[in-house]
Amino acid sequence: KKTTHVSEKKKAVVSELVDLIKSKKTILLASIKGIPSSQYQEISKKLRGKAVVKFPKKSIIFRALDNSGIEELKNFKNSIKDSTAILFSDIDPFELAAELVSKKSPAKAKSGQEAPIDIEIPEGPTDLVPGPAISELGALGIKIQIEKGKITIKEPKIIARQGEKISQAAAEMMNKLGIKPFSIGFIPIATFDINERKIYLEIKVDKEKTLEELKNAF
């Protein structure tokens, strides 16, 4: 009985996904690897009215794509990895991808992570009081002075280079100073335009960089 119940439940999920595939204009795959469940729920809520977000097992997505009757979607399978959400929407594929990028939020650094950029401790006052923090900052090569009972950074210092692994000392100091060099959110992987029957892979949306390129071109 238990096996039958699970089987029927899977069939219902596949059927729901097939209906969404056939009724929506855009299908988008997004990586949600490393996203806490609370943030996953928060992002899903923010997308209400713009997209339906589902997080079924990979095998379920495969079956739904096969049952959709859309031949081109078979090529979609190669982009589906573990921790992949599937989104359905009526808005433009790239508009949806941009929407996901805009929903990212800053995240703290952890020891052992690769620095996404050169991470710099800026100069200026901090809320740190003299004590263990003095030696911790000194160990990272950061020059300080004490002003009004608080630690002030005398000059900026890069404590992790892009691509390098972040040390525990650097991660702890960033957390103390409120520096969040990472961003967490849905990462667009691939999208399918139902009307054009076209798959777009390796979607990268960077509004700031695009605007800068347009300014330079102008």
C-alpha positions in Angstrom: 0.0 0.0 0.0 2.8 2.3 0.9 4.5 1.7 -2.5 1.3 2.4 -4.4 0.7 5.6 -2.5 4.2 6.9 -3.4 3.8 5.9 -7.0 0.5 7.7 -7.3 2.0 10.8 -5.6 4.8 10.8 -8.2 2.3 10.4 -11.0 0.4 13.4 -9.7 3.6 15.5 -9.5 4.6 14.5 -13.1 1.1 15.4 -14.3 1.2 18.8 -12.6 4.6 19.5 -14.2 3.4 18.5 -17.6 0.4 20.8 -17.3 2.7 23.7 -16.4 5.0 22.9 -19.3 2.1 23.0 -21.7 0.4 26.1 -20.2 3.4 28.4 -19.7 5.6 30.3 -22.2 8.9 29.9 -20.4 10.6 27.1 -18.5 13.8 27.9 -16.6 16.2 25.7 -14.7 18.1 27.2 -11.8 20.7 25.9 -9.4 19.7 26.2 -5.7 22.8 24.5 -4.4 23.8 25.7 -1.0 20.7 27.8 -0.5 19.1 27.4 3.0 15.5 26.2 2.9 14.3 29.4 4.6 15.9 31.5 1.8 14.5 29.2 -0.8 11.0 29.7 0.5 11.6 33.5 0.7 12.7 33.7 -2.9 9.8 31.6 -4.0 7.4 33.9 -2.3 9.0 37.0 -4.0 8.4 35.3 -7.4 4.7 34.8 -6.8 2.7 36.2 -9.7 5.8 36.0 -12.0 6.8 32.4 -11.8 5.8 29.0 -10.4 8.7 27.4 -8.6 9.0 23.6 -8.2 11.8 21.5 -6.7 11.0 17.9 -7.7 13.6 15.1 -7.9 15.7 14.9 -11.0 14.0 11.7 -12.2 10.6 13.4 -11.9 11.7 16.3 -14.0 13.0 13.9 -16.7 9.7 12.0 -16.8 7.7 15.2 -17.1 9.9 16.4 -19.9 9.4 13.1 -21.7 5.7 13.1 -21.2 5.3 16.7 -22.4 5.5 15.7 -26.0 7.9 18.5 -26.8 10.8 16.9 -28.7 13.2 19.8 -28.1 12.9 19.5 -24.3 14.9 16.2 -24.5 18.0 18.4 -24.9 17.1 20.2 -21.7 18.0 17.1 -19.6 21.7 17.7 -19.9 21.4 20.9 -17.9 19.5 19.2 -15.0 21.8 18.5 -12.1 21.2 17.8 -8.4 19.7 20.7 -6.4 18.0 22.1 -9.5 14.7 24.0 -9.3 12.4 24.3 -12.3 10.4 27.5 -12.9 7.4 28.1 -15.1 6.4 31.6 -16.3 4.7 33.6 -18.9 7.4 36.3 -19.0 10.4 36.5 -21.3 13.2 33.9 -20.5 15.8 36.6 -20.0 13.5 38.8 -18.0 12.9 35.9 -15.7 16.6 35.2 -15.4 17.2 38.8 -14.5 14.4 38.6 -11.9 16.3 35.7 -10.2 19.6 37.6 -10.2 17.9 40.6 -8.6 16.6 38.4 -5.8 20.0 37.4 -4.6 21.0 38.5 -1.1 24.5 39.0 0.6 26.0 36.1 2.5 28.8 35.7 5.0 32.1 34.1 4.1 33.1 30.7 5.4 36.5 29.2 5.8 37.6 27.2 2.8 35.4 29.0 0.3 37.0 30.5 -2.8 36.9 34.3 -2.8 34.6 35.5 -5.7 36.6 38.8 -5.9 39.5 40.4 -4.1 38.1 40.9 -0.6 39.3 44.1 1.0 39.0 45.4 4.5 38.3 49.1 4.0 39.9 51.9 6.0 37.8 53.7 8.5 36.2 53.3 12.0 34.8 50.0 13.2 32.6 48.9 16.1 35.4 46.6 17.4 36.8 47.4 20.8 40.4 46.9 21.8 41.2 43.3 22.9 41.7 40.1 21.0 40.6 41.9 17.8 43.9 43.8 17.8 46.0 40.7 17.5 43.5 39.1 15.1 43.7 42.2 12.8 47.5 42.3 13.1 47.8 38.6 12.1 46.1 39.6 8.8 48.5 42.4 8.2 45.9 45.1 8.9 47.2 48.4 10.4 45.0 49.9 13.1 44.8 52.7 15.6 42.5 53.3 18.6 40.1 56.2 18.4 37.4 57.0 21.1 37.7 53.5 22.5 37.1 51.7 19.1 39.4 50.2 16.5 40.0 52.2 13.3 41.5 50.6 10.2 44.3 52.9 9.1 44.5 51.7 5.5 42.7 49.2 3.3 44.0 45.7 3.1 43.1 42.8 0.8 42.8 39.7 3.0 41.7 37.2 0.2 42.5 37.3 -3.5 40.0 36.2 -6.1 40.1 32.5 -6.5 42.0 31.8 -3.3 40.6 29.9 -0.4 39.5 32.1 2.4 41.3 31.4 5.7 39.4 30.9 8.9 41.0 34.0 10.4 39.9 36.1 7.4 36.4 34.6 7.4 36.0 35.3 11.2 37.2 38.9 10.8 34.9 39.6 7.8 32.0 38.3 9.9 32.9 40.6 12.8 33.1 43.6 10.5 29.8 42.7 8.7 31.5 42.1 5.4 29.5 39.7 3.2 31.4 39.0 0.0 29.0 36.3 -1.3 25.5 36.4 -2.7 23.0 33.6 -2.3 20.1 33.0 -4.7 18.8 31.0 -7.6 21.4 30.8 -10.4 19.9 30.6 -13.9 21.3 27.6 -15.8 19.2 27.2 -18.9 15.8 28.3 -20.2 13.4 27.1 -22.9 11.1 29.4 -24.9 8.0 27.4 -25.7 6.8 29.7 -28.5 10.2 29.8 -30.3 11.0 26.1 -29.3 14.5 27.3 -28.4 16.8 26.4 -25.6 19.2 29.1 -24.1 22.1 27.7 -22.2 24.7 29.3 -19.9 22.5 32.3 -19.1 24.4 35.1 -17.5 22.7 38.3 -16.5 24.8 41.2 -15.2 22.9 44.5 -15.4 25.7 46.6 -13.9 28.3 45.2 -16.3 26.0 45.6 -19.3 25.2 49.2 -18.4 29.0 49.9 -18.0 29.7 48.4 -21.4 26.9 50.5 -23.0 28.4 53.7 -21.4 31.9 52.8 -22.6 30.5 52.1 -26.1 28.6 55.4 -26.1 
